[in-house]
Amino acid sequence: MDPAQLTRDVWRVDADGFPAGGTVAEQARFLLRYAVLAPSSHNTQPWSFAVDDDGTVAVRGSRTGGSGRPTRTGASST
């Protein structure tokens, strides 16, 4: 599949496809398909997720916001 098609397909999440009778892990994976579409500063999406078989979700974030520079967390005191 070409990269352009992959980019379009990520937006195709059908709410009717939610695995209501599935495992917690399957439900978490489905919901995370929405989470990865969330906007971020400069559209860097500096996070990743991993779902264990028991449904535990590990969230990994980048303190640099994907830019290589630390993100600004508050107003400067100077």
Z-matrix of the N, CA and C atoms (Angstrom, degrees):
N
C 1 1.463
C 2 1.530 1 107.99
N 3 1.295 2 116.61 1 138.06
C 4 1.459 3 120.23 2 -177.99
C 5 1.538 4 110.37 3 -77.14
N 6 1.349 5 118.04 4 155.38
C 7 1.469 6 122.08 5 -177.69
C 8 1.526 7 113.82 6 -57.09
N 9 1.316 8 118.16 7 -36.55
C 10 1.466 9 120.28 8 179.70
C 11 1.527 10 110.67 9 -63.56
N 12 1.320 11 116.52 10 -39.93
C 13 1.469 12 120.54 11 178.44
C 14 1.530 13 110.43 12 -66.09
N 15 1.326 14 117.81 13 -40.69
C 16 1.468 15 121.13 14 177.47
C 17 1.520 16 110.89 15 -61.33
N 18 1.320 17 116.76 16 -39.97
C 19 1.464 18 121.24 17 179.48
C 20 1.521 19 110.66 18 -64.20
N 21 1.313 20 117.32 19 -40.55
C 22 1.468 21 120.34 20 178.43
C 23 1.528 22 111.34 21 -70.37
N 24 1.313 23 117.11 22 -39.45
C 25 1.463 24 121.04 23 -175.83
C 26 1.521 25 113.08 24 -65.50
N 27 1.326 26 118.35 25 -29.06
C 28 1.462 27 120.30 26 -179.46
C 29 1.524 28 111.09 27 -61.64
N 30 1.322 29 117.52 28 -26.59
C 31 1.467 30 122.24 29 -179.85
C 32 1.526 31 112.58 30 -83.80
N 33 1.299 32 117.35 31 -6.75
C 34 1.471 33 120.80 32 -178.34
C 35 1.528 34 110.32 33 -92.82
N 36 1.316 35 115.65 34 78.53
C 37 1.460 36 121.80 35 176.29
C 38 1.521 37 106.42 36 -112.27
N 39 1.306 38 116.24 37 116.18
C 40 1.463 39 121.49 38 -177.83
C 41 1.525 40 109.18 39 -96.20
N 42 1.326 41 116.91 40 114.46
C 43 1.465 42 121.61 41 -178.84
C 44 1.524 43 111.68 42 -57.09
N 45 1.321 44 117.25 43 -29.03
C 46 1.469 45 120.32 44 178.43
C 47 1.528 46 112.03 45 -68.37
N 48 1.316 47 116.36 46 -13.69
C 49 1.458 48 120.66 47 179.84
C 50 1.524 49 113.86 48 -86.81
N 51 1.340 50 117.43 49 3.21
C 52 1.464 51 120.49 50 -179.92
C 53 1.530 52 109.70 51 -58.83
N 54 1.335 53 117.46 52 127.07
C 55 1.466 54 120.68 53 -177.38
C 56 1.530 55 112.30 54 -79.66
N 57 1.331 56 116.98 55 72.33
C 58 1.468 57 121.49 56 -176.32
C 59 1.527 58 112.02 57 -56.48
N 60 1.309 59 117.31 58 -34.72
C 61 1.458 60 120.63 59 179.40
C 62 1.515 61 113.10 60 -94.81
N 63 1.330 62 116.08 61 7.16
C 64 1.458 63 120.56 62 -177.59
C 65 1.515 64 112.67 63 -84.94
N 66 1.306 65 115.35 64 -178.56
C 67 1.459 66 120.98 65 177.95
C 68 1.525 67 109.56 66 -73.63
N 69 1.325 68 115.35 67 165.46
C 70 1.466 69 119.91 68 176.70
C 71 1.524 70 109.58 69 -60.49
N 72 1.319 71 117.34 70 -38.33
C 73 1.467 72 121.00 71 179.46
C 74 1.526 73 110.68 72 -62.95
N 75 1.328 74 117.80 73 -42.70
C 76 1.470 75 121.10 74 178.56
C 77 1.525 76 110.81 75 -64.37
N 78 1.313 77 116.75 76 -40.49
C 79 1.459 78 120.58 77 178.70
C 80 1.525 79 110.76 78 -65.97
N 81 1.340 80 117.03 79 -41.98
C 82 1.465 81 120.56 80 179.20
C 83 1.519 82 110.66 81 -63.36
N 84 1.322 83 117.35 82 -44.30
C 85 1.471 84 120.53 83 178.87
C 86 1.531 85 110.94 84 -60.38
N 87 1.322 86 116.88 85 -40.47
C 88 1.462 87 120.38 86 178.38
C 89 1.523 88 110.40 87 -62.66
N 90 1.338 89 117.40 88 -48.86
C 91 1.468 90 121.13 89 -178.19
C 92 1.522 91 111.90 90 -64.59
N 93 1.324 92 117.45 91 -33.29
C 94 1.464 93 120.19 92 178.78
C 95 1.524 94 111.86 93 -67.70
N 96 1.316 95 117.83 94 -19.89
C 97 1.469 96 119.79 95 174.41
C 98 1.523 97 110.23 96 -62.75
N 99 1.329 98 117.64 97 -30.80
C 100 1.465 99 121.44 98 173.78
C 101 1.528 100 110.32 99 -76.74
N 102 1.319 101 117.10 100 -40.62
C 103 1.465 102 121.29 101 -176.14
C 104 1.524 103 112.12 102 -59.92
N 105 1.311 104 117.93 103 -37.95
C 106 1.464 105 119.72 104 -178.30
C 107 1.520 106 112.47 105 -69.07
N 108 1.324 107 117.33 106 -13.00
C 109 1.466 108 120.86 107 178.62
C 110 1.525 109 112.55 108 -88.73
N 111 1.337 110 117.25 109 -5.99
C 112 1.466 111 120.78 110 -177.33
C 113 1.526 112 110.49 111 -63.68
N 114 1.322 113 116.73 112 138.57
C 115 1.463 114 119.49 113 178.85
C 116 1.521 115 111.13 114 -71.70
N 117 1.307 116 115.43 115 156.06
C 118 1.459 117 121.50 116 175.35
C 119 1.525 118 108.19 117 -142.48
N 120 1.306 119 115.01 118 169.76
C 121 1.459 120 120.05 119 179.56
C 122 1.528 121 109.69 120 -55.94
N 123 1.281 122 117.35 121 128.09
C 124 1.471 123 124.28 122 -179.35
C 125 1.525 124 111.93 123 59.73
N 126 1.347 125 116.90 124 17.35
C 127 1.462 126 122.91 125 177.68
C 128 1.526 127 113.11 126 55.10
N 129 1.344 128 116.39 127 38.23
C 130 1.458 129 120.33 128 -178.61
C 131 1.518 130 113.82 129 -87.58
N 132 1.342 131 118.29 130 -18.50
C 133 1.465 132 122.94 131 -176.64
C 134 1.536 133 111.12 132 41.34
N 135 1.343 134 116.99 133 66.77
C 136 1.471 135 120.90 134 -174.47
C 137 1.526 136 113.50 135 -81.75
N 138 1.312 137 118.27 136 49.20
C 139 1.453 138 120.75 137 -179.41
C 140 1.520 139 109.76 138 -143.39
N 141 1.300 140 114.21 139 160.76
C 142 1.460 141 120.93 140 172.02
C 143 1.521 142 107.50 141 -145.59
N 144 1.308 143 116.18 142 160.58
C 145 1.455 144 121.92 143 -176.53
C 146 1.518 145 109.77 144 -131.20
N 147 1.319 146 115.00 145 149.92
C 148 1.461 147 121.64 146 171.18
C 149 1.520 148 106.78 147 -136.27
N 150 1.326 149 116.73 148 137.54
C 151 1.463 150 121.71 149 -179.96
C 152 1.520 151 108.26 150 -117.82
N 153 1.354 152 115.72 151 122.46
C 154 1.461 153 120.62 152 175.56
C 155 1.524 154 109.55 153 -77.29
N 156 1.320 155 116.00 154 165.35
C 157 1.466 156 120.53 155 179.31
C 158 1.523 157 112.93 156 -60.23
N 159 1.348 158 117.16 157 -25.53
C 160 1.468 159 119.76 158 179.67
C 161 1.526 160 112.42 159 -86.02
N 162 1.338 161 117.18 160 1.24
C 163 1.461 162 121.31 161 178.02
C 164 1.513 163 114.55 162 94.98
N 165 1.335 164 117.53 163 -0.91
C 166 1.457 165 120.72 164 177.16
C 167 1.525 166 109.18 165 -67.04
N 168 1.329 167 116.15 166 129.89
C 169 1.461 168 121.28 167 -179.29
C 170 1.520 169 109.01 168 -106.91
N 171 1.319 170 116.65 169 123.49
C 172 1.460 171 122.21 170 174.31
C 173 1.521 172 107.22 171 -99.99
N 174 1.320 173 115.87 172 125.74
C 175 1.461 174 121.36 173 179.25
C 176 1.514 175 107.65 174 -108.28
N 177 1.312 176 116.01 175 125.41
C 178 1.462 177 120.79 176 178.19
C 179 1.522 178 107.68 177 -115.78
N 180 1.311 179 115.02 178 126.43
C 181 1.454 180 119.68 179 179.57
C 182 1.512 181 111.10 180 -122.06
N 183 1.295 182 115.97 181 155.35
C 184 1.454 183 122.15 182 177.81
C 185 1.517 184 109.12 183 -100.58
N 186 1.330 185 116.62 184 128.18
C 187 1.459 186 120.39 185 178.34
C 188 1.527 187 111.12 186 -73.22
N 189 1.319 188 117.22 187 -12.52
C 190 1.462 189 119.87 188 179.42
C 191 1.517 190 111.70 189 -95.74
N 192 1.313 191 117.76 190 -2.45
C 193 1.462 192 120.25 191 179.35
C 194 1.514 193 113.29 192 67.07
N 195 1.333 194 117.10 193 21.02
C 196 1.447 195 120.42 194 178.76
C 197 1.517 196 113.89 195 81.14
N 198 1.335 197 117.41 196 -3.87
C 199 1.460 198 120.76 197 -175.97
C 200 1.519 199 112.93 198 -96.67
N 201 1.347 200 117.14 199 -11.65
C 202 1.457 201 119.80 200 -174.98
C 203 1.512 202 112.36 201 88.86
N 204 1.333 203 117.44 202 -11.18
C 205 1.463 204 121.74 203 177.57
C 206 1.520 205 108.91 204 -112.52
N 207 1.344 206 117.70 205 142.58
C 208 1.474 207 119.27 206 178.71
C 209 1.523 208 111.25 207 -57.79
N 210 1.324 209 115.04 208 142.86
C 211 1.455 210 119.54 209 177.82
C 212 1.515 211 110.08 210 -76.99
N 213 1.297 212 116.54 211 151.20
C 214 1.459 213 121.83 212 179.47
C 215 1.521 214 108.19 213 -84.75
N 216 1.340 215 115.87 214 125.74
C 217 1.457 216 119.23 215 -175.36
C 218 1.510 217 113.20 216 -108.22
N 219 1.307 218 119.28 217 -8.62
C 220 1.456 219 120.63 218 -179.45
C 221 1.512 220 110.87 219 -165.65
N 222 1.318 221 115.43 220 173.12
C 223 1.463 222 120.44 221 -179.81
C 224 1.521 223 110.09 222 -72.56
N 225 1.291 224 115.79 223 144.37
C 226 1.458 225 121.44 224 177.68
C 227 1.519 226 110.08 225 -70.86
N 228 1.335 227 116.06 226 145.09
C 229 1.469 228 119.96 227 179.72
C 230 1.518 229 111.61 228 -90.26
N 231 1.331 230 118.02 229 0.63
C 232 1.470 231 120.33 230 -179.57
C 233 1.499 232 111.46 231 -97.27
